[in-house]
Structures are given as structure tokens and as C-alpha cells.
Amino acid sequence: MLSTLITSKTRIKLMLKFFLNTSTTSYLRDLEAEFEESTNGIRIELKRFETAGLLQSHFEGNKRIYKANTSHPLFSDIHNLLLKYTGIDQVVNRVLSQLNGLQQAWLVGDFARGRYGQTIDLLLVGGRIDVEALQQRVKAAEELIGRNIRYHIFERTPIRNTQMQFRERLLLFEG
């Protein structure tokens, strides 16, 4: 769907990278390795986003670090479009909302890193999550969005080591 509106695959990858998780930062060589594309094509798209005000950059040493401009008037629209494109909006609506015992839900893994994949990884926090209802909702959402949903349940907020393991994460729900 998105590829019919936006024909540049590099532009779509950059949008997913920066506008899905607002805390994501990266630099040109890192993007080159991740996307397996030439730096020239990536540089051109980064410049377009920065000129439009959608990305901000600053230098750390000799590296230009890019980050989404969350104060841009179109940021929330782009973010919501990407949530729909990836199916994460359906995960929130069909799996997480009104799930008894759920206190927090975090998006972790590839999607939290801004990488588009077939599996959506969730970290769920709650003392009395109804696992049977969760499994039914996950199955229904997987069929709807055409992606696998993998989840990890913790009774309370994960300890420091787990937080380090899931350093890149996006809060989807807090009850």
C-alpha cells in the first residue's frame, strides 16, 4: 500500500526508521549497513527530509546524527500512517486494549529499532494478564495484519538487565 504512494524504497525505509519510534537516531554509514544501499541514495533522501523539516540533525564528532522532528506539524500524521501500515495500530486495538491485568505494553525488537519485519515483538507488564484471552486476540490480529506477534509477559516492570536487552523500545500502552 505505502509503496504505491511513495515509490522510493529508501524513503519508506527512512520513514519506518525515524517516524515509527521517535527516540530512534542514526547516521549515514549505519543506515548504509542496515539498508544495504549506497550512501548517495540515502544521503539524498535524508537531505530531502531535513530540508522539509521532518528530520533534525546534529554532529557527534564527525558523524551527523539524524532524528525525527517530533514538533513538525505532519509528524503525528506520518507516525499514525506508519502504525497503520505496519499493523501496530491493530495490535493495540485488538490485542492490548481492554486486556485484563495489563499495566504496560512495549514494542521491542525490529519494529522498535525502525526495521520493518514479519514479527511484531511485545513486552507486556502486568500481574494478572488473562493469557487465554491474550492468545485469542493475538491469533485474530495475526490473521488480520498478516504478521506474527510474539510476546513476553512480566509481572512487574522488567529488571535492569531486561531493560538493557530491550534498549530500543516504544511504549504502546500504559494503564
C-alpha positions in Angstrom: 0.0 0.0 0.0 2.6 2.6 1.0 4.9 1.6 -1.9 2.2 2.7 -4.3 2.1 6.2 -2.7 5.8 6.5 -2.1 7.9 5.0 -4.8 11.3 5.3 -3.2 12.1 2.2 -1.2 14.8 4.2 0.6 12.4 6.9 1.6 10.0 4.2 3.0 12.8 2.6 5.0 13.8 6.0 6.4 10.3 6.8 7.4 9.9 3.5 9.2 13.3 4.0 10.8 12.7 7.5 12.2 8.9 8.0 12.4 7.8 4.7 14.0 9.9 5.2 17.1 10.6 8.8 18.0 13.7 8.0 20.0 15.5 6.4 17.1 18.7 8.1 15.9 21.1 7.1 13.3 23.9 8.3 11.0 24.7 7.7 7.3 27.1 4.8 7.5 24.9 3.0 10.0 21.9 3.4 7.6 24.1 2.2 4.7 24.9 -1.0 6.5 21.3 -1.5 7.7 19.6 -0.8 4.4 22.4 -2.4 2.3 22.1 0.5 -0.1 24.5 3.2 -1.4 25.3 6.2 0.8 24.5 8.5 -2.1 20.8 7.4 -2.3 20.4 7.5 1.4 22.1 10.9 1.7 19.7 12.4 -0.9 16.6 11.2 0.9 18.0 12.4 4.3 18.6 15.8 2.8 15.0 15.9 1.5 13.6 15.0 4.9 15.8 17.6 6.6 15.0 20.3 4.1 11.3 19.6 4.7 11.9 19.9 8.4 10.9 16.3 9.1 14.3 15.3 10.3 16.8 17.2 12.5 20.5 16.6 12.7 23.4 17.4 14.8 27.1 16.4 14.9 28.7 14.0 17.3 32.4 14.1 16.5 32.5 13.7 12.7 29.1 11.9 12.5 25.9 13.7 11.5 23.2 12.1 13.7 19.6 12.2 12.4 16.4 12.1 14.4 12.7 12.8 13.6 11.5 16.3 14.3 8.5 15.4 16.5 7.4 19.1 16.6 6.8 19.1 12.8 3.1 19.6 12.0 3.0 16.4 9.9 4.9 14.2 12.4 1.8 12.7 14.1 0.1 12.1 10.8 3.2 10.3 9.4 3.6 8.3 12.6 -0.1 7.2 12.5 0.2 6.3 8.9 3.2 4.0 9.7 1.3 2.5 12.6 -1.5 1.5 10.2 0.9 0.4 7.5 2.8 -2.0 9.9 -0.4 -3.2 11.6 0.7 -2.0 15.0 -2.5 0.1 15.4 -4.4 -3.2 15.1 -2.2 -4.8 17.7 -3.1 -2.0 20.1 -6.8 -2.0 19.2 -7.4 -5.7 19.0 -4.8 -7.2 21.4 -3.9 -4.7 24.1 -7.0 -2.6 24.7 -9.2 -3.9 27.4 -6.9 -6.8 28.2 -7.4 -7.5 31.9 -4.4 -7.1 34.1 -2.2 -5.3 31.5 -0.3 -2.4 33.0 2.1 -1.6 30.2 2.9 -2.8 26.7 6.1 -2.1 24.9 7.0 -2.6 21.3 10.5 -4.2 21.2 12.7 -5.9 18.6 12.9 -4.9 14.9 9.9 -2.6 14.8 11.2 -0.7 17.9 14.5 -0.2 16.0 12.7 1.1 13.0 13.2 -2.1 10.9 10.3 -3.5 9.0 9.8 -7.2 9.6 7.3 -10.1 9.7 7.3 -10.3 13.5 6.0 -7.8 16.0 7.6 -8.3 19.4 5.8 -7.1 22.5 6.9 -6.9 26.1 3.8 -7.0 28.4 3.8 -6.0 32.0 1.0 -7.0 34.4 0.4 -9.2 37.4 -2.8 -10.9 36.2 -2.9 -10.8 32.5 -5.5 -13.1 31.1 -3.3 -15.3 28.9 -6.1 -17.2 27.3 -7.8 -14.0 26.1 -4.4 -12.7 25.0 -3.7 -15.8 22.9 -7.1 -15.5 21.2 -6.6 -11.8 20.5 -3.1 -12.4 19.1 -4.3 -15.1 16.8 -7.1 -12.8 15.4 -4.7 -9.9 15.0 -2.1 -12.0 13.2 -4.7 -13.1 10.7 -5.8 -9.6 10.2 -2.4 -8.0 9.7 -0.5 -10.9 8.1 2.3 -10.8 10.6 3.4 -12.9 13.6 3.1 -11.4 17.0 5.5 -12.6 19.7 5.1 -11.5 23.3 6.9 -11.7 26.6 5.0 -11.3 29.9 6.5 -9.8 33.1 4.6 -9.5 36.3 6.2 -6.1 37.1 8.5 -3.7 35.2 11.5 -5.7 34.0 14.7 -5.5 35.9 17.7 -3.5 34.6 19.2 -6.4 32.5 16.0 -6.9 30.6 15.7 -3.2 30.0 19.3 -3.2 28.6 18.3 -6.2 26.3 15.3 -4.2 25.1 17.1 -0.8 25.0 15.2 0.2 21.9 11.5 0.1 22.9 8.3 2.1 22.3 5.6 2.4 24.9 2.3 1.4 23.2 0.0 1.2 26.3 0.0 2.3 29.9 -3.0 1.5 32.1 
